[in-house]
Amino acid sequence: MTFPAPRIAVATALFLTLGAAPALADAGDTAGNASLPVQDRGNPHAATLPRDMHGLAAVKALGTHLDAVAAQNDLSAARLTKILTSDDTAWLSEDGQMFYQEEPPSAPVEPPSADVGPGVVQPDTGSGSGSTTTPAYPVAQTFKLHSRPGASKLIFLDFNGAEIKGTGWNTRSNPLGVGVYTGYDSDGHPGTFSTAEDAWIQEVWRQVAETYAPFDVDVTTEDGGPDSRERTTSLDTHFGTQVLFTNSAQAVAQLCNSACLGLAWVGTFSDVDPVGFYQPAALVFTKTTMSATVAAQGAAHEAGHTLGLHHDGTTSQSYYPGTKAWGPVMGSAMPRAVTEFSKGEYAGANQTEDDLAVIQANGLPLRTDDHGSTRQTADALGTQASYAVNGIIRTRSDVDFFSIALRCSTNLTVAATGIGRQSALDLRLDVLNGSGVTVKSSSPVSGYTTASPPLSTGMNASVTVPGAIGTYYLRVDGVGNGDPKKTGWSDYGSLGQYRLTAKGCATATSPSLAANDVQVTRPAAPRIGKAAPGAKGGTSTALVRWLAPTSNGGAAVTKYRVLARRLNDQGRVVRSYGSAYLKPAARSLNMKLPKARYKFVVVAYNRVGASPLSRASNIVRAR
């Protein structure tokens, strides 16, 4: 079998983020990650069961090992017993590691109508057309997409295929044969990718990245090699999980016995696993006719298992499909317009597992708050002809405040818009005057259209304030919709990215604002200088230098960040380290790094967002 070669990228990789996010998402703080819970699986080949088992038979076969195997899976004996006896998709491998073997996706509740075609805009929709025939980004970047470059945790979406050897999938009682398994393929040519396949892959990435947008994780299509995701010791803070998309009929037949959507090891995300025994941690079995939304929801679901999440069901169903509009990520919500993390607030929930808390306990922290949460800490956007800023709502209590100053009387128009199809963020927008009194609010009733996949409506918010003048505060929040016990959802999982835009004073009515009557954009890339190795015999460091961008985009540069890209002996990037944010006057950084070879890139930020990455520096060895 021929291993499908990855697409050759352009010399300077362009890191792309979701539509509402900056061109380069902030990498976020990684301090404190070493204190996260660490699970060491010990000897993965130590047999506890005679074969892979599930149901009551598995509980009985465990006998006196029940408590130990439950602890191995971060569960009580009672909880493990309940899961195994109530969910036919929950299994234990011979060594006692839990995994899920998913049922094939079910058909939508309602017969879908024709999808909205490219270029057709539906009014007030939070989901967009979601075309998967036209790529949203240059095709050369399909395998270079990053939602949060520089983050120390990653979810690698592998569409290229992979060799599976010496893993838990190869050592089961129904083992997968050692070999190279093809990736995603819709046209019978697994070694190459058509424009339509590029578009499909990009859309899957976009939706999975949005599901995990509240967390400090880089959802990427770029293979950084095993070192980027395998946790070698408990002190290793850079790790992640690999989700393999494959059309391999052999893999389905050997691993599932019959059709299934995918498989995933449970709770292995932050495990110490230096040989990658549990990688790929999840597999999604794709078909030529599978929609990007089904594949994305399947991948988000399987990645959730690796982060310790179990199925959201009811007293009569292992998987809860949701209402006609909404469903939980860990249920079977593929045909839903809105899918969110849940803690069992819907009617008949069989568990109240706090998804967000479990994910954090399994090694994936939330992002740091990106904007002020009160009027007193509001991000000051100043006086402009127009405003545009990106943000993240990362918890149900997260509220973002911004202030603007209008030096004329104008019809102030403000809009908060989500990222498009499958956005989980139901937006509320409030405009307050300088005294903090709310003068206008918008939170449309949310619904859906029966497209295929369905589209959510009413997720965005916009207002107009006639005759506005002076200081105003703009408040953005994620909200629920109706009663979660009936057909709605709460604000618990109403999280994700948004773009806030506003129209200020035009030059015609305020000549003094002529200098501001410019559409501010992100800055150009910084100009990289020559890097140098650190001093001999001291702390392992390397020095990187840069110059300011040739254009600041119309607004002052507010900070810089350096990304150190570690190289293996073949010159391939295997890991990235992000610096803290640096002051706008900074032009060099002596960066503490493990001993290895590195090249560096630099990012500049202004009030709108992040610049493209600079060109890579020369290669140096930290010493």
N, C-alpha and C positions, 0 to 999 in steps of 0.2 A: 504494500500500500504506500502511496506517495504522500508524504507530509505536505499539506498545503502551505506554501511559503507566505509569510506575511507581506503585505503591501510595502513597497519601498517608499519611505516618507521623504519629503523634501528635506534639504540639508538643515534648515532651521525649523524645528517642529513648532507649530502653532498650537498652543493649548486652548481649547475651546470650551465654553461653558454654556449652560442653558440660556434660552432666550432672554430671561429677565435678569440674569446674573451678569456681573462684569465680565469683560473679555478674559480676565484671569481672576478666578475667585480667590478671596483671601484664604491663605493656608491655615490660619488659626493657630492658637497656642497649643503646644503639646506638653507643657509642663505638668507634672503630676501623673503622667500615664504609667510610670513605673510602679505606682501604688495600686494599679487596677488589679482586680482578682486574677490570679494566674492558676491555670489548671495544667498539671503535667500528667499525661496519660500513662506514663511509665512504659512498660513493655507492651506495645500494641498487638503483639502476636500471642499474648498469654490467653489461652482459650478458657472461657468461663462456661460457655454453652456448647453442646455437641454440634450445633449448626445455627445459622441465622433463624431466629424464631420471633413470633409475635403472639398476641392474644394471651389467654389464660394458660396455654401450654408453655409459654415463655416464663410466666410467673412461677409455675410449678417446677419447671426445670431449674430455675435459679436456686430454689431451696434456701439453704443457709447463706447463699451469696446475695440474696435480695437487697439487704441493706447496703452492702459494699457497692453493688452495681448501681443502685439508686444514687448513692453519694457520688460515684464516678460521673453520673449524668446531672449532678447538681439538683437532685430531686429527693424528696422523702420517699420511703418505701411505699407509703399509701398512695402518693401522687403517681409514682411509676406504675403501680398496679392499676390504678384507675385509667391512666393513659393507654396502657397496653390492652386492657380488657374492653375499652370503649371506643378505640380508634383503630380500625383494621389497617390503617396505613402506617402505624408506628411499629417499628421493628427494633430488635437488638441483634447486633452482629455477634459472632462467636466470642469476641473479646469483651462483650458487654456494652459496646458503644451504641447509643441510640441513633437511628436514622429513620427518615420518612421516605416512603415510596408512594408518590402522589398518584391519585386517580387521574385519568384523562380529563381535560376541561369539559365541563357540562355545557349544553347548549343554552343560549340566552333565554330568559323567561319569556320575552316577547319576540316575535319574528322581526328581525331588523329590517329597516328600510335602506334604500341606497345611501351610501356615505356621501358627505359633502365633498365635492370635488375641489381640486386645487384652485385657489383664487376666489372661491366663493366664501364670503364672510357672513356668518350668522350674527344677528344682533345680540349684544350683551352676553356673549358666550365666554366661559372660562376655559374652553377646551380646544378651540381652533379646529382647522380641518384635518390636521394630523395625517397629511398625505405621506405615504411611504413609497412613492414612486419617484419623487423628486428630492434629491439630497438637500438637507438644510445647510450643510457645510461643504466646503470643497472635498471632493472624493479622496484627495491625497491625504486628508486628515482623518479618514474614517477609523484608522487604527492608531490615532494619536489624540483621541478625545479624553479630556480630563475635566472633572467637575470641580476639583479642588487641589490643584497641583501643589506639591510640597507637604500635604498632610501626611502624618506618620502612619495612618491607617488607610487601607485601600480595599475596594471591591473590584476585582479584575474580571471584566466581562470578556470571556475568551470565545471569539467567533471563528478563529483560525484553525481550530483543531489542536490536539495535544497528544503526546505520548503518555499513556497511563501504565505505569510500571512500578512495582514495589509499594503499592498503596493498599488501603483497606478495601478498595473495590476489587483488587486482584486476589485477595486472600480470604474472601467470604466463602461460605460453603457452596454458594452458587457464583463462582468467581468470574470476573471479567478477564478475558484473555489479554495478556500483555501485548501491547501494540500501539500504533498511532491511529487515533480516531478522528475522522473528518469533523470539521466545524459546521457552521451554518451553510446550507446550499439550497437554492430554490430552482436552479436551472440545469442541474446535472453536471456542473463543472466545479467541483469542490476546490480546485486549486486556484481559481480566479474569482473575482467579484465584479458583477455587473453593476451598472449605475443603480438599477432597482434594488440590488442587494445592499449596496452602500447606503441607500436611503433607508432601507428597513433596519439595518444595524444602527444607524445614527438615531433613528426614532426609538428603538429599544433602549439605547444608552440614555437618551434624553429623559425617558419616563422613569427608568430605574434611578438615575441621578436625582430626579425630583423627589422620589419617595424617600431618599436618604439625605435630602438637603439640610434637615435640621442638625445633622451630625457632622463631626469633624472627620470626614472620610472623603477620600478621592475615589469616585466611581470612574473607572477608566477602561478604555479599550486597548491601551498600550501594554504589552507584555514586558514588564520590568525584570523578568526572570524569577526563579524560585526564591532568591534572596530577598526580593521585595515583599514577599507574603509569608514566608516561613519564619516562625518565631524560634530563634535558636536557643535562647536562655530567658529566664524570668526578667533579666535586665534589658532585654531587647524590646524597644518601644516602637519599632517599625515592623508592622506585620499586617496581614489581611487574609482575604479569602479569594479563591478562584471559582468562578461559575462558568462551566463549559457548556456552550450551546452546540449540540451535535445532531446531525441527521442520520447517524449510524444505526442501521437496523440491527446490526450485530450487538451493539451496546444495549439497545432496548430489550432484545431477546434474552441476553445473558443476565442482565441486571433486574429486569422486571418480570420475566416469565411471560408477560403479556403486555399490552399497551399501558403506558403510564406517561404522565407529563414530565416527571423528573424525580430526582432523589437528592437528599442532603443529609450530611452528618449534623447532629444537633450539638450546639454549644462549643464548637471547636475553634471559633474565630480567634480567641486569645490564647489558645493552648500552646504550650511549649512543644513544638513538633519539628525538630531540626531536620528530619529527613523527608518531610512532606507526606507522611503516611496518610493524612486525611486531606490531601490535595489531589485533584480538584475537590473542594469541599461540597460542591453541588454540581449536578448536571441537569440541563433542560433539554428535553428531546423535541427538536423542532421538526416541522413538516413543511413541505413546499408551499402549502396554502395557509399556514399559520399566520395570523395577524400579528403585527408588531406589538399591539397592546397585550394580547394573550401571552406572548413571549416575555414582555417586560414584566407583567404582573407575576408570571411564573418565576422569573429570576429574582424579583424583589421578595417573593414568598420564600424561595429556597435560601436566599441570603439571610432572611429572617431566622430560619431554622439554625443556621450556623452561629447566629447570635443568641441562641438559647430560647427562641420563641417556639411555642407549640400551636396546634391548630385552634382557631376560633370556631367553635361549633355550637350546637344546641343540645338539649336533652335527647333529641331524636336524630341529629345529624352530626357526623364527624366534622364536616365542613359547613359553615354557614354561608349561603350564597348572597345574603344581604337582602335589602329591599330592591325595588325596581331601579332606584337611582344610586344607592350607596351600598358598599360592602367593605368588610375588613381585609387588609392585606393578607392576613393569615387564615382567611376563609377561602371561599372559591368565588372571588369577586371579579373574575376576568371580564365578564360582560357588563360590568357596572360603569357608569359615567364618573363616579367619585369613589376612590378607594383610599382608605386611611388606616393608620395604626389604631388599635382599639384596646380598651380595657373591659370589654364585656358589658357595655351599657345598653345594648339592644335587648329586645324581649327574648327570653328563653335561653340566654347565654349560659353555656356549661362551665365557664370559667371567667374570672375577672383578672386575669394576668395583665399587669401593667406593662404593655409592650415597650414603652419608652424607657422605663426603669430597668427592665430586663436587658435591653440592648446595651445600656450604659454599664450594667454589672458584668457584661460579657466582653468588655474591652473597647467599646466604641463611645467616646464622650460626645456630648453636645458641642456644637460650635459656641464660641464666645459671642456674646450679644454684640450686634453690629451697629446699633443706633441707640440714642437716648430713650429712656422709658418714661420720662415725665416732662412737663413743660420746662422745669428748671434745668434739665439735662438735654433738652432738644438739640438736635443737630441744626446749627444755624446755616441756612442756605443763602442768606443775604438778599440782595436786591438784584434781580435778573429779569430779562425779558421772558425767559422760559426756564423751567426747572425739570430735571430728570435725575432720579436716583434709584438705586436698586436696594433691596432689603430681603431679610429672611425672618419669618416668624417661626421660632424654634420650639416654643412651648405654648400651652394654652394661656399662660399668664404674660407672655411676651407682647408688649405694645411698643410701637415705634413712633417717636415724636420728631417733627421737623418744624423749624420756624422760617418764615419768609417775611420780607419787608417790602411793602408796596408804597411807592412815593407818588402815586397817582390814584385817581378813582377809576376802577376798571371792573369788568365782569370777570372775577377770578374763577377759572375753570381748573378743577383738580380731578385726577383719575388714578385709581390703584388697579393694576392689571396683573393677573397671574401668568403663568408660563405657558398655558395652552392645554391641550388635551391631557386628561388625567391629572390635572392639578388637584391636590387635596386641600388647597388653601381657599376657604370661603371668606372673602374680604369684606370688612367694614371700614368705611372712611368717614372721619369726622373733621370738620373745620371749626376751629375755635378762634375767638377774637383775642386781642392782646390781654384781656382780663381773664381769659380762661373759660369764657362762656361759649358753649357750643352754638354755632349759628347755622350750620347745615350738616346733615348726616346722610349716609347712603349705605344700605345693606339690603340689596334686592333679595326677594324670595328666590331660592335656588330650585332648579328643576333639571330636566334632561330632555333630549330629543332622541328618538329611536333610530339613530344612525347606526352603522355597524363599523367599528364599535360605537357605542352611544356617546353623545356629547353632553357635558354639563352646561347649564345656563344659569345666569344670575350669580356667578362666582365673583365677578368684578364689581367695582363700585366707582361712581363718579358724581360730582356735585358742581353746581355753579352758584357763586355768591355775587349778586348784583351790587354794583357801587362799592366794591371793596377798596379800602385804603388803610394804610398803617400796618401793624404787625398782626400776623395770623399764625396759628399753629395747626399743623396737619398731623392727624393721628391715624395710624394704620393698625388694624387688629384682625386676627383670625377668629371667626365666629362659627357657631353651629347653625343648624337649619331645622326648625320644627322640633318634634319630640323624638329622641333617639329610641324610645320604646315603641314607636309606631313606624313612621316612614321617613323620619329625619335623622340627623346626627348631631352629636354634641360638638363643642369646640376642642375636645381633647386631641383629636388628630387633624385639626384644621391648621396645617403647618406647611411651610414651603416658601418659595421665592415669589417676589412681586416686583413690579416697576411702578414707581410713583412719578407722575408727571403733573406739571401745573403751568399755566400761562400767566405771566405777570404783566408789567406795564410795557406798552409798546412805545417805541421812540417818538412817534407822532404826538403823544400826549405828555411826554416827559423828556424834553431834549437833554436834560442832564444825565439821562441814562444811556446816551448814545454808545458809550464805551462798553456797556453791558448788553447791548442789543445784538448779541452774538450767541449762536447755539453752542454751548459748551460741550465738548466731547472729551473722551478719555485722552490722556497724553500719549505721545509717540513713545516708542521703546527707548529706554536709556541706551547710551553708547558704551559698550563694554570696553574696559581697558585690559592691561596685561596682568594676569594672575601670577602669583609667586608662591613657592613653598614656604612653610614656616621655618623657624630657626632650628638648627640641629640640636638635639639633646634636650629640648624643652617640651612643653605641652604640644601635642600634635595639633598644628594649625596650618592654615593656608590663607593667603592674602588675596583679596579681589578688589579691583578698582573699577570705577565707571564715571561717566560724565552725564550731565542732565540731558533729558530728551531735547531734540531740536524744536519740538512744539509741546507746550503744556496743555494743549486742547482748549485754551481760553480760560483756564483757572489754575491757580498756583498748585504746584506739586506739594502734597501734604506729607508723604512718607515714601520710603523705599523698602523693598525686601529682596534678599539674596537667596537663591536656591542653589545648593551645592549638589551636583549630580555625580554620584559615585560610579566608577567604571570598573568592569571586570578586565581580565587579561585580553579579551577580544575587543575591548573598547566599547562595550555595550553598557548602557545605563542600567544599573541594577537597583539603585535606591536614590532617593532625593532627601535632602535635609534642608529645612527652611529656617532662615534666621528670624529673630524678632524683628518687629517693625523698626525702621531707622528714621531718624529725623531728616527733614527735606534738605538740610545742608550737607548730609553725609555723602562722601564720595569714595569711601573705601571701608573695608571690613576685614579684620583679622579673625577668621572664623575657626572655632574649635571643632575638630572633626576626628573621627577614627582614622588611623593610618590607612591610606589607600590613594588611588589616583582619582582626580576630580576635574570637572570643568564646571564653570559657573554661568548662571544667567541672572539678570536683575530685572525687577519689576518696579515701575513708578506708579503712584496713585495720586489722583486729584479728587475733588469732591464728587465727581461723577462715577469714578471707578478706576480699574486697573488698566495699565498699558499692556500691549503685547509684550512677550518676553524679549529681552535683548538678544542679540546674537550670543552664541556660546563663547566663552573665553578659551584661551589656550589651556591645554591639559597640564596640571601640576600634581605633585604628590605631597599630600599633607604629611608633616613629620614633626 
